[in-house]
Amino acid sequence: MEEIALSRTGKLYTFTIVRQAPAGFRAPYATALVDLPEGVRIFAQLT
């Protein structure tokens, strides 16, 4: 595997608000699937 740089912005596909967080996370927080210009869809925490 190698690290590659991806766009920092994309088109929001869908999101959800996590209200019951696992250990080490503070709720609530948002996660999303984002379509990037490179043609990939990523899962990420929204900030």
PDB file of N, CA, C and O in Angstrom:
ATOM      1  N   MET A   1       0.849  -1.171   0.000  1.00  0.00           N
ATOM      2  CA  MET A   1       0.000   0.000   0.000  1.00  0.00           C
ATOM      3  C   MET A   1       0.891   1.229   0.000  1.00  0.00           C
ATOM      4  O   MET A   1       2.021   1.207   0.486  1.00  0.00           O
ATOM      5  N   GLU A   2       0.346   2.304  -0.561  1.00  0.00           N
ATOM      6  CA  GLU A   2       1.031   3.587  -0.523  1.00  0.00           C
ATOM      7  C   GLU A   2       0.024   4.689  -0.227  1.00  0.00           C
ATOM      8  O   GLU A   2      -1.151   4.593  -0.580  1.00  0.00           O
ATOM      9  N   GLU A   3       0.494   5.701   0.408  1.00  0.00           N
ATOM     10  CA  GLU A   3      -0.352   6.834   0.747  1.00  0.00           C
ATOM     11  C   GLU A   3      -0.488   7.728  -0.475  1.00  0.00           C
ATOM     12  O   GLU A   3       0.493   8.003  -1.166  1.00  0.00           O
ATOM     13  N   ILE A   4      -1.718   8.182  -0.740  1.00  0.00           N
ATOM     14  CA  ILE A   4      -1.941   9.127  -1.832  1.00  0.00           C
ATOM     15  C   ILE A   4      -2.765  10.295  -1.310  1.00  0.00           C
ATOM     16  O   ILE A   4      -3.540  10.148  -0.365  1.00  0.00           O
ATOM     17  N   ALA A   5      -2.594  11.440  -1.924  1.00  0.00           N
ATOM     18  CA  ALA A   5      -3.349  12.630  -1.536  1.00  0.00           C
ATOM     19  C   ALA A   5      -4.688  12.636  -2.268  1.00  0.00           C
ATOM     20  O   ALA A   5      -4.747  12.374  -3.469  1.00  0.00           O
ATOM     21  N   LEU A   6      -5.754  12.934  -1.542  1.00  0.00           N
ATOM     22  CA  LEU A   6      -7.089  13.047  -2.125  1.00  0.00           C
ATOM     23  C   LEU A   6      -7.600  14.468  -1.927  1.00  0.00           C
ATOM     24  O   LEU A   6      -7.094  15.216  -1.091  1.00  0.00           O
ATOM     25  N   SER A   7      -8.601  14.820  -2.705  1.00  0.00           N
ATOM     26  CA  SER A   7      -9.226  16.132  -2.571  1.00  0.00           C
ATOM     27  C   SER A   7      -9.753  16.319  -1.154  1.00  0.00           C
ATOM     28  O   SER A   7     -10.148  15.360  -0.491  1.00  0.00           O
ATOM     29  N   ARG A   8      -9.752  17.561  -0.708  1.00  0.00           N
ATOM     30  CA  ARG A   8     -10.260  17.855   0.630  1.00  0.00           C
ATOM     31  C   ARG A   8     -11.747  18.199   0.606  1.00  0.00           C
ATOM     32  O   ARG A   8     -12.352  18.402   1.658  1.00  0.00           O
ATOM     33  N   THR A   9     -12.335  18.266  -0.579  1.00  0.00           N
ATOM     34  CA  THR A   9     -13.761  18.546  -0.709  1.00  0.00           C
ATOM     35  C   THR A   9     -14.380  17.576  -1.708  1.00  0.00           C
ATOM     36  O   THR A   9     -13.689  17.013  -2.556  1.00  0.00           O
ATOM     37  N   GLY A  10     -15.681  17.391  -1.595  1.00  0.00           N
ATOM     38  CA  GLY A  10     -16.394  16.503  -2.503  1.00  0.00           C
ATOM     39  C   GLY A  10     -17.884  16.754  -2.391  1.00  0.00           C
ATOM     40  O   GLY A  10     -18.319  17.736  -1.788  1.00  0.00           O
ATOM     41  N   LYS A  11     -18.664  15.855  -2.979  1.00  0.00           N
ATOM     42  CA  LYS A  11     -20.119  15.966  -2.965  1.00  0.00           C
ATOM     43  C   LYS A  11     -20.684  15.008  -1.919  1.00  0.00           C
ATOM     44  O   LYS A  11     -20.408  13.809  -1.940  1.00  0.00           O
ATOM     45  N   LEU A  12     -21.471  15.557  -1.013  1.00  0.00           N
ATOM     46  CA  LEU A  12     -22.076  14.756   0.049  1.00  0.00           C
ATOM     47  C   LEU A  12     -23.075  13.770  -0.549  1.00  0.00           C
ATOM     48  O   LEU A  12     -23.997  14.171  -1.260  1.00  0.00           O
ATOM     49  N   TYR A  13     -22.892  12.475  -0.260  1.00  0.00           N
ATOM     50  CA  TYR A  13     -23.797  11.434  -0.746  1.00  0.00           C
ATOM     51  C   TYR A  13     -24.882  11.159   0.300  1.00  0.00           C
ATOM     52  O   TYR A  13     -26.069  11.124  -0.024  1.00  0.00           O
ATOM     53  N   THR A  14     -24.469  10.965   1.549  1.00  0.00           N
ATOM     54  CA  THR A  14     -25.404  10.779   2.662  1.00  0.00           C
ATOM     55  C   THR A  14     -24.658  11.010   3.973  1.00  0.00           C
ATOM     56  O   THR A  14     -23.428  10.963   4.008  1.00  0.00           O
ATOM     57  N   PHE A  15     -25.398  11.259   5.046  1.00  0.00           N
ATOM     58  CA  PHE A  15     -24.761  11.459   6.346  1.00  0.00           C
ATOM     59  C   PHE A  15     -25.676  10.960   7.451  1.00  0.00           C
ATOM     60  O   PHE A  15     -26.858  10.695   7.234  1.00  0.00           O
ATOM     61  N   THR A  16     -25.105  10.839   8.635  1.00  0.00           N
ATOM     62  CA  THR A  16     -25.885  10.494   9.819  1.00  0.00           C
ATOM     63  C   THR A  16     -25.254  11.168  11.032  1.00  0.00           C
ATOM     64  O   THR A  16     -24.071  11.507  11.026  1.00  0.00           O
ATOM     65  N   ILE A  17     -26.050  11.353  12.056  1.00  0.00           N
ATOM     66  CA  ILE A  17     -25.569  11.900  13.319  1.00  0.00           C
ATOM     67  C   ILE A  17     -25.459  10.745  14.308  1.00  0.00           C
ATOM     68  O   ILE A  17     -26.442  10.049  14.563  1.00  0.00           O
ATOM     69  N   VAL A  18     -24.284  10.544  14.857  1.00  0.00           N
ATOM     70  CA  VAL A  18     -24.055   9.498  15.857  1.00  0.00           C
ATOM     71  C   VAL A  18     -24.336  10.106  17.225  1.00  0.00           C
ATOM     72  O   VAL A  18     -23.689  11.073  17.627  1.00  0.00           O
ATOM     73  N   ARG A  19     -25.294   9.543  17.930  1.00  0.00           N
ATOM     74  CA  ARG A  19     -25.680  10.083  19.237  1.00  0.00           C
ATOM     75  C   ARG A  19     -25.191   9.231  20.399  1.00  0.00           C
ATOM     76  O   ARG A  19     -25.103   9.722  21.524  1.00  0.00           O
ATOM     77  N   GLN A  20     -24.874   7.977  20.152  1.00  0.00           N
ATOM     78  CA  GLN A  20     -24.292   7.105  21.177  1.00  0.00           C
ATOM     79  C   GLN A  20     -22.918   6.683  20.680  1.00  0.00           C
ATOM     80  O   GLN A  20     -22.788   5.779  19.854  1.00  0.00           O
ATOM     81  N   ALA A  21     -21.911   7.343  21.190  1.00  0.00           N
ATOM     82  CA  ALA A  21     -20.552   7.153  20.690  1.00  0.00           C
ATOM     83  C   ALA A  21     -19.840   5.990  21.372  1.00  0.00           C
ATOM     84  O   ALA A  21     -20.104   5.691  22.537  1.00  0.00           O
ATOM     85  N   PRO A  22     -18.938   5.337  20.643  1.00  0.00           N
ATOM     86  CA  PRO A  22     -18.103   4.304  21.258  1.00  0.00           C
ATOM     87  C   PRO A  22     -17.077   4.945  22.189  1.00  0.00           C
ATOM     88  O   PRO A  22     -16.888   6.161  22.168  1.00  0.00           O
ATOM     89  N   ALA A  23     -16.427   4.135  22.993  1.00  0.00           N
ATOM     90  CA  ALA A  23     -15.408   4.640  23.921  1.00  0.00           C
ATOM     91  C   ALA A  23     -14.373   5.464  23.163  1.00  0.00           C
ATOM     92  O   ALA A  23     -13.909   5.067  22.094  1.00  0.00           O
ATOM     93  N   GLY A  24     -14.021   6.605  23.723  1.00  0.00           N
ATOM     94  CA  GLY A  24     -13.011   7.464  23.122  1.00  0.00           C
ATOM     95  C   GLY A  24     -13.570   8.547  22.217  1.00  0.00           C
ATOM     96  O   GLY A  24     -12.819   9.398  21.742  1.00  0.00           O
ATOM     97  N   PHE A  25     -14.874   8.534  21.967  1.00  0.00           N
ATOM     98  CA  PHE A  25     -15.506   9.547  21.125  1.00  0.00           C
ATOM     99  C   PHE A  25     -16.558  10.285  21.938  1.00  0.00           C
ATOM    100  O   PHE A  25     -17.178   9.721  22.840  1.00  0.00           O
ATOM    101  N   ARG A  26     -16.749  11.558  21.601  1.00  0.00           N
ATOM    102  CA  ARG A  26     -17.789  12.350  22.259  1.00  0.00           C
ATOM    103  C   ARG A  26     -18.954  12.529  21.304  1.00  0.00           C
ATOM    104  O   ARG A  26     -18.768  12.954  20.164  1.00  0.00           O
ATOM    105  N   ALA A  27     -20.141  12.213  21.759  1.00  0.00           N
ATOM    106  CA  ALA A  27     -21.343  12.370  20.927  1.00  0.00           C
ATOM    107  C   ALA A  27     -21.970  13.732  21.205  1.00  0.00           C
ATOM    108  O   ALA A  27     -21.756  14.286  22.283  1.00  0.00           O
ATOM    109  N   PRO A  28     -22.721  14.275  20.291  1.00  0.00           N
ATOM    110  CA  PRO A  28     -22.981  13.754  18.953  1.00  0.00           C
ATOM    111  C   PRO A  28     -21.883  14.181  17.974  1.00  0.00           C
ATOM    112  O   PRO A  28     -21.191  15.177  18.185  1.00  0.00           O
ATOM    113  N   TYR A  29     -21.744  13.402  16.900  1.00  0.00           N
ATOM    114  CA  TYR A  29     -20.852  13.781  15.803  1.00  0.00           C
ATOM    115  C   TYR A  29     -21.426  13.248  14.500  1.00  0.00           C
ATOM    116  O   TYR A  29     -22.226  12.312  14.496  1.00  0.00           O
ATOM    117  N   ALA A  30     -21.015  13.848  13.407  1.00  0.00           N
ATOM    118  CA  ALA A  30     -21.560  13.486  12.097  1.00  0.00           C
ATOM    119  C   ALA A  30     -20.560  12.653  11.308  1.00  0.00           C
ATOM    120  O   ALA A  30     -19.361  12.931  11.311  1.00  0.00           O
ATOM    121  N   THR A  31     -21.073  11.623  10.631  1.00  0.00           N
ATOM    122  CA  THR A  31     -20.272  10.847   9.689  1.00  0.00           C
ATOM    123  C   THR A  31     -20.983  10.885   8.340  1.00  0.00           C
ATOM    124  O   THR A  31     -22.190  11.115   8.270  1.00  0.00           O
ATOM    125  N   ALA A  32     -20.217  10.657   7.267  1.00  0.00           N
ATOM    126  CA  ALA A  32     -20.804  10.790   5.940  1.00  0.00           C
ATOM    127  C   ALA A  32     -20.096   9.928   4.916  1.00  0.00           C
ATOM    128  O   ALA A  32     -18.949   9.521   5.097  1.00  0.00           O
ATOM    129  N   LEU A  33     -20.817   9.659   3.825  1.00  0.00           N
ATOM    130  CA  LEU A  33     -20.219   9.125   2.610  1.00  0.00           C
ATOM    131  C   LEU A  33     -20.088  10.310   1.664  1.00  0.00           C
ATOM    132  O   LEU A  33     -21.055  11.032   1.419  1.00  0.00           O
ATOM    133  N   VAL A  34     -18.879  10.505   1.133  1.00  0.00           N
ATOM    134  CA  VAL A  34     -18.592  11.656   0.283  1.00  0.00           C
ATOM    135  C   VAL A  34     -17.988  11.175  -1.024  1.00  0.00           C
ATOM    136  O   VAL A  34     -17.043  10.385  -1.023  1.00  0.00           O
ATOM    137  N   ASP A  35     -18.534  11.652  -2.147  1.00  0.00           N
ATOM    138  CA  ASP A  35     -17.986  11.345  -3.466  1.00  0.00           C
ATOM    139  C   ASP A  35     -16.915  12.379  -3.798  1.00  0.00           C
ATOM    140  O   ASP A  35     -17.184  13.580  -3.814  1.00  0.00           O
ATOM    141  N   LEU A  36     -15.699  11.902  -4.062  1.00  0.00           N
ATOM    142  CA  LEU A  36     -14.589  12.785  -4.392  1.00  0.00           C
ATOM    143  C   LEU A  36     -14.414  12.896  -5.904  1.00  0.00           C
ATOM    144  O   LEU A  36     -14.834  12.005  -6.643  1.00  0.00           O
ATOM    145  N   PRO A  37     -13.792  13.989  -6.372  1.00  0.00           N
ATOM    146  CA  PRO A  37     -13.558  14.159  -7.808  1.00  0.00           C
ATOM    147  C   PRO A  37     -12.716  13.036  -8.421  1.00  0.00           C
ATOM    148  O   PRO A  37     -12.784  12.805  -9.628  1.00  0.00           O
ATOM    149  N   GLU A  38     -11.933  12.345  -7.610  1.00  0.00           N
ATOM    150  CA  GLU A  38     -11.088  11.257  -8.108  1.00  0.00           C
ATOM    151  C   GLU A  38     -11.894  10.013  -8.485  1.00  0.00           C
ATOM    152  O   GLU A  38     -11.344   9.053  -9.024  1.00  0.00           O
ATOM    153  N   GLY A  39     -13.202  10.033  -8.198  1.00  0.00           N
ATOM    154  CA  GLY A  39     -14.059   8.910  -8.552  1.00  0.00           C
ATOM    155  C   GLY A  39     -14.211   7.875  -7.457  1.00  0.00           C
ATOM    156  O   GLY A  39     -14.653   6.757  -7.722  1.00  0.00           O
ATOM    157  N   VAL A  40     -13.856   8.225  -6.238  1.00  0.00           N
ATOM    158  CA  VAL A  40     -14.006   7.305  -5.111  1.00  0.00           C
ATOM    159  C   VAL A  40     -15.022   7.870  -4.126  1.00  0.00           C
ATOM    160  O   VAL A  40     -15.237   9.080  -4.064  1.00  0.00           O
ATOM    161  N   ARG A  41     -15.637   6.990  -3.368  1.00  0.00           N
ATOM    162  CA  ARG A  41     -16.565   7.379  -2.305  1.00  0.00           C
ATOM    163  C   ARG A  41     -15.915   6.985  -0.996  1.00  0.00           C
ATOM    164  O   ARG A  41     -15.530   5.830  -0.811  1.00  0.00           O
ATOM    165  N   ILE A  42     -15.791   7.944  -0.081  1.00  0.00           N
ATOM    166  CA  ILE A  42     -15.137   7.665   1.196  1.00  0.00           C
ATOM    167  C   ILE A  42     -16.119   7.847   2.348  1.00  0.00           C
ATOM    168  O   ILE A  42     -17.094   8.592   2.249  1.00  0.00           O
ATOM    169  N   PHE A  43     -15.833   7.144   3.444  1.00  0.00           N
ATOM    170  CA  PHE A  43     -16.568   7.293   4.696  1.00  0.00           C
ATOM    171  C   PHE A  43     -15.703   8.150   5.598  1.00  0.00           C
ATOM    172  O   PHE A  43     -14.523   7.851   5.783  1.00  0.00           O
ATOM    173  N   ALA A  44     -16.267   9.212   6.163  1.00  0.00           N
ATOM    174  CA  ALA A  44     -15.458  10.123   6.966  1.00  0.00           C
ATOM    175  C   ALA A  44     -16.296  10.774   8.054  1.00  0.00           C
ATOM    176  O   ALA A  44     -17.522  10.848   7.965  1.00  0.00           O
ATOM    177  N   GLN A  45     -15.604  11.240   9.079  1.00  0.00           N
ATOM    178  CA  GLN A  45     -16.253  12.047  10.103  1.00  0.00           C
ATOM    179  C   GLN A  45     -16.250  13.483   9.612  1.00  0.00           C
ATOM    180  O   GLN A  45     -15.214  13.993   9.186  1.00  0.00           O
ATOM    181  N   LEU A  46     -17.392  14.133   9.667  1.00  0.00           N
ATOM    182  CA  LEU A  46     -17.483  15.526   9.233  1.00  0.00           C
ATOM    183  C   LEU A  46     -16.981  16.443  10.333  1.00  0.00           C
ATOM    184  O   LEU A  46     -17.254  16.234  11.515  1.00  0.00           O
ATOM    185  N   THR A  47     -16.253  17.449   9.928  1.00  0.00           N
ATOM    186  CA  THR A  47     -15.742  18.440  10.884  1.00  0.00           C
ATOM    187  C   THR A  47     -16.095  19.827  10.427  1.00  0.00           C
ATOM    188  O   THR A  47     -15.754  20.802  11.097  1.00  0.00           O
TER     189      THR A  47
END
